[in-house]
């Protein structure tokens, strides 16, 4: 009997969130995996080391790329002049972005892709949680760590794969949005709010990517749309008759004594998440799951134990007077939705909103105006940004005045030093108040858990 050759794969820029997780998934599948990067940070560094995949030294080298490789997977961090990429091209090796490679590995699966400017991580996580509860076999790609799952990528012989579909470019040599590479059978669009200004210069250009995504749905495929989002519904109105369309709105709910309950035909179902935006996310997950055999009875039974994805409304510390939460919110629509959710749940407490401007878009003078009034539900607001992280050209860089004008929030405090931010937050009077930290970054490496402990302790 001839033994099947072990596939050999090399990752250029292995340290990325999905890249290192895909590398681990392939090794667990029996592949021979190598990788390189110019720097790797935790948790990627630790997780790669645990699986003996951490490069022995940092940097790029042509010697890492050999003609016996079956595939080279290129991360977004790698540039088009990367010497390893150039060597792979010279050797004529198959070169993939990670979404292209995931598609290659899921050829025989039903592919379910969750897309949208906001909510896609949470919706994907909800779908995964319910399928796991129902003991269904499935693979997945998701953008955050979830309770009950050891990795954010899984590739096996499962019949379906659940994928969080990002609209950003696939790699330095592929300007195709990631979600188009997956070639979905079932797709969901949670909502559309302009983002990634460095990739899509206008709102029309950005929206066009979602139109292409919807048009790519195969005959007899399914598209799920959020009917509360005007732009998503414009796209829905143009869809073909040979595609099944499902729409969803906010799931009926009520808040009693700080606990959110879903209103269902069989009574109230308590859940651990909160906020109108999450009731939208939840109903989107429910509608999509109905297409693959999950009944409402199973869904409600499973979703009651869902606690959310990592850094999505993550509780850092609390007592009876004060709570401190961390959320991945950074784009305007996410900031507005998260602050509104907090004010609704904790209507009897003051809300202190603290936002880090970290993404390319949020640090751009032409985009910052989109944050106007997004913090209106807050009682106090802090904005932090590190000018050294701003890679814009001179004309596009924001300053403190730009931020103050854009947010239109009386008493807004804008800080550029993380030490000053931490000091001011610790000095705040936290009695009967909540702190909501929002960022896709790290607040200048403030120890957020330690700060949360001190804030909560100050009200004991």
Residue pairs with C-beta under 8 A, 6 or more apart in sequence:
6 30
6 31
6 32
7 26
7 31
7 32
7 70
7 71
8 31
8 32
8 34
8 68
8 69
8 70
9 23
9 26
9 31
9 32
9 33
9 34
9 69
9 70
9 71
9 72
9 73
10 33
10 34
10 35
10 36
10 64
10 65
10 69
10 71
10 72
10 73
10 84
10 88
11 19
11 20
11 22
11 23
11 33
11 34
11 35
11 36
11 72
11 73
11 75
12 35
12 36
12 60
12 72
12 73
12 74
12 75
12 78
12 82
12 84
12 85
12 88
13 19
13 36
13 37
13 74
13 75
13 76
13 77
13 78
14 20
14 23
14 35
14 36
14 37
14 40
14 48
14 53
14 55
14 75
15 37
15 39
15 40
15 41
15 44
15 45
15 48
15 75
15 77
16 44
16 75
16 76
16 77
16 98
17 44
17 143
17 152
18 98
18 141
18 143
18 152
18 153
19 35
19 73
19 75
19 98
20 35
20 40
20 44
20 47
20 48
20 53
21 47
21 151
21 152
21 153
22 73
22 98
22 101
22 102
22 141
22 153
22 155
23 33
23 35
23 48
23 51
23 53
24 47
24 48
24 51
24 53
24 151
24 153
25 151
25 153
25 154
25 155
26 33
26 155
27 33
27 51
27 53
28 51
29 155
29 156
33 53
34 53
34 64
35 48
35 53
35 55
36 55
36 58
36 59
36 60
36 61
36 64
36 84
37 55
37 58
37 77
38 58
38 59
38 60
39 58
40 48
40 54
40 55
40 58
45 54
48 54
60 82
60 83
60 84
61 83
61 84
62 83
62 84
62 86
62 87
64 84
65 72
65 84
65 87
65 88
65 91
65 93
67 91
67 93
69 88
69 93
70 94
71 93
71 94
71 95
71 96
71 101
72 84
72 85
72 88
72 93
72 94
72 95
72 96
73 95
73 96
73 97
73 98
73 101
74 82
74 85
74 95
74 96
74 97
74 171
74 172
74 173
75 98
75 171
76 168
76 169
76 170
76 171
76 172
78 84
78 85
78 171
78 172
79 172
80 172
80 173
82 172
85 95
85 172
85 173
88 95
89 95
95 173
96 104
97 170
97 171
97 173
97 174
97 176
97 178
97 181
98 170
98 171
99 170
99 178
99 179
99 181
99 182
100 170
100 174
100 181
102 141
102 153
102 155
102 161
102 163
102 181
102 182
103 111
103 181
103 182
103 183
105 155
106 139
106 155
106 161
106 182
109 139
109 158
109 159
109 160
109 161
110 159
110 160
110 161
110 185
110 186
110 292
111 160
111 161
111 163
111 182
111 183
111 184
111 185
111 186
112 127
112 160
112 161
112 162
112 163
112 184
112 185
112 186
112 187
112 188
112 288
112 292
113 163
113 164
113 165
113 179
113 182
113 184
113 186
113 187
113 188
113 213
114 120
114 123
114 124
114 127
114 162
114 163
114 164
114 165
114 187
114 188
114 190
114 288
115 165
115 166
115 167
115 179
115 187
115 188
115 189
115 190
115 210
115 213
116 123
116 188
116 189
116 190
116 191
116 192
116 226
116 232
117 167
117 190
117 191
117 192
117 193
117 194
117 195
117 331
117 333
118 190
118 191
118 193
118 277
118 331
118 333
118 334
118 337
119 190
119 191
119 277
119 280
119 281
119 284
120 143
120 164
120 165
120 166
120 190
121 142
121 143
121 144
121 164
121 309
121 312
121 328
122 278
122 281
122 308
122 309
122 312
123 188
123 190
123 281
123 284
123 285
123 288
124 140
124 142
124 143
124 162
124 163
124 164
125 142
125 144
125 146
125 306
125 308
125 309
125 312
126 281
126 282
126 285
126 303
126 306
127 162
127 285
127 288
127 289
128 138
128 140
128 142
128 146
128 149
128 162
129 146
129 148
129 302
129 303
129 305
129 306
130 285
130 289
130 294
130 298
130 299
130 302
130 303
130 306
131 138
131 162
131 289
131 294
132 148
132 149
133 298
133 301
133 302
133 305
134 294
134 298
134 302
136 160
137 156
137 158
137 159
137 160
138 158
138 159
138 160
138 161
138 162
139 154
139 155
139 156
139 158
139 160
139 161
139 162
140 149
140 152
140 153
140 154
140 161
140 162
140 163
141 152
141 153
141 161
141 162
141 163
141 164
142 149
142 152
142 162
142 163
142 164
142 309
143 152
143 164
143 166
143 309
144 152
144 309
144 310
144 311
144 312
144 328
145 152
145 309
145 310
146 152
146 309
146 310
147 307
155 161
160 292
163 179
163 182
163 184
165 178
165 179
165 182
165 184
165 187
165 213
166 177
166 178
166 179
167 177
167 178
167 179
167 195
167 196
167 206
167 209
167 210
167 213
168 177
168 178
168 196
168 199
169 175
169 176
169 177
169 178
169 199
170 176
170 177
170 178
170 181
175 199
177 209
177 212
177 213
179 209
179 213
180 209
180 212
180 213
180 216
183 216
183 218
184 213
184 216
184 217
184 221
185 217
185 218
185 221
185 222
186 221
186 222
186 223
186 224
186 288
186 291
186 292
187 213
187 214
187 217
187 221
187 222
187 223
187 224
188 223
188 224
188 225
188 284
188 288
189 210
189 213
189 214
189 223
189 224
189 225
189 226
189 229
189 232
189 235
190 226
190 229
190 232
190 280
190 281
190 284
191 226
191 228
191 229
191 231
191 232
191 333
192 206
192 207
192 210
192 229
192 231
192 232
192 235
193 231
193 331
193 332
193 333
194 200
194 203
194 206
194 207
194 367
194 370
195 206
195 331
195 359
195 361
196 206
196 360
196 361
197 360
197 361
197 364
197 366
197 367
198 360
198 361
198 364
200 206
200 209
207 231
207 235
210 231
210 232
210 235
211 235
211 238
214 223
214 235
214 236
214 238
214 239
217 223
217 239
217 240
217 243
219 242
219 243
220 242
220 243
220 244
221 243
221 244
222 243
222 244
222 245
222 246
222 288
222 291
223 236
223 239
223 243
223 244
223 245
223 246
224 245
224 246
224 247
224 248
224 284
224 287
224 288
224 291
225 232
225 233
225 235
225 236
225 245
225 246
225 247
225 248
226 232
226 233
226 247
226 248
226 249
226 280
226 284
227 233
227 236
227 247
227 248
227 249
228 249
228 250
228 280
233 247
236 245
236 247
239 245
244 291
246 287
246 288
246 290
246 291
247 287
248 280
248 283
248 284
248 286
248 287
249 280
249 283
250 276
250 279
250 280
250 283
251 262
251 263
251 279
251 280
251 282
251 283
251 286
252 262
252 263
253 260
253 261
253 262
253 263
253 279
254 260
254 261
254 263
254 268
255 261
255 274
255 344
255 345
258 345
258 346
259 270
260 270
260 271
260 273
260 274
260 279
260 345
261 268
261 269
261 270
261 271
262 268
262 269
262 271
262 279
262 282
262 300
262 303
264 296
264 300
265 296
266 297
266 300
269 300
269 303
269 304
270 304
271 282
271 303
271 304
271 306
272 304
272 305
272 306
272 307
272 308
273 282
273 306
273 307
273 308
273 313
274 313
274 341
274 344
274 345
275 313
275 337
275 338
275 340
275 341
275 342
275 344
275 345
276 337
276 340
276 341
276 344
277 337
277 338
277 340
277 341
278 313
278 341
282 303
285 299
285 303
286 296
286 299
286 303
289 299
290 296
308 314
311 326
311 327
311 328
312 327
312 328
313 325
313 327
313 338
313 341
314 325
314 326
314 327
315 323
315 324
315 325
316 324
316 325
316 326
316 437
316 448
316 449
316 452
317 323
317 324
317 449
317 452
317 453
317 455
317 456
318 324
318 456
319 456
319 459
319 460
321 430
321 431
321 432
321 433
321 459
322 349
322 430
322 431
322 432
322 433
322 434
322 435
322 455
322 456
322 459
323 346
323 349
323 434
323 435
323 456
324 434
324 435
324 437
324 451
324 452
324 455
324 456
325 342
325 434
325 435
325 436
325 437
326 437
326 438
326 439
326 448
327 334
327 338
327 436
327 437
327 438
328 334
328 438
328 439
328 440
329 335
329 337
329 338
329 355
329 438
329 439
330 355
330 356
330 357
330 358
330 359
330 362
330 438
330 439
330 440
331 359
331 361
331 362
332 370
332 371
332 374
334 438
335 353
335 355
335 371
335 374
335 375
335 438
336 373
336 374
336 375
338 436
338 438
339 351
339 353
339 374
339 375
339 376
339 377
339 378
339 436
340 377
342 351
342 377
342 434
342 436
343 351
343 377
343 378
346 434
348 432
349 432
349 433
349 434
350 379
350 380
350 432
350 433
350 434
351 377
351 378
351 379
351 380
351 433
351 434
351 436
352 378
352 379
352 380
352 381
352 382
352 425
352 428
352 433
352 434
352 435
352 436
353 375
353 377
353 378
353 380
353 381
353 382
353 436
353 438
354 381
354 382
354 383
354 384
354 421
354 425
354 435
354 436
354 437
354 438
355 375
355 381
355 382
355 383
355 384
355 438
355 439
356 383
356 384
356 385
356 437
356 438
356 439
356 440
356 441
356 443
357 363
357 368
357 383
357 384
357 385
357 398
357 403
358 385
358 389
358 439
358 440
358 441
359 440
360 391
360 392
361 367
362 368
362 371
362 385
363 385
363 389
363 390
363 391
363 392
363 397
363 398
364 392
364 396
364 398
365 392
365 395
365 396
365 397
365 398
365 402
366 396
368 398
368 402
368 403
368 406
369 406
371 406
371 407
372 406
372 407
372 408
373 407
373 408
373 409
374 407
375 381
375 407
375 409
375 412
376 409
378 409
378 436
379 433
380 411
380 413
380 428
381 407
381 409
381 411
381 412
381 413
382 412
382 413
382 414
382 415
382 421
382 424
382 425
383 403
383 407
383 412
383 413
383 414
383 415
384 414
384 415
384 416
384 418
384 421
384 443
384 444
385 398
385 403
385 414
385 416
386 416
386 418
386 444
387 397
387 416
389 441
390 397
390 398
392 398
400 414
400 416
403 412
403 414
404 412
404 414
413 424
415 421
415 424
417 444
418 443
418 444
418 445
418 446
419 444
421 443
421 444
421 446
422 446
422 451
425 435
425 451
425 455
426 451
426 454
426 455
426 458
428 455
430 455
430 456
430 458
430 459
431 459
435 452
435 455
437 443
437 448
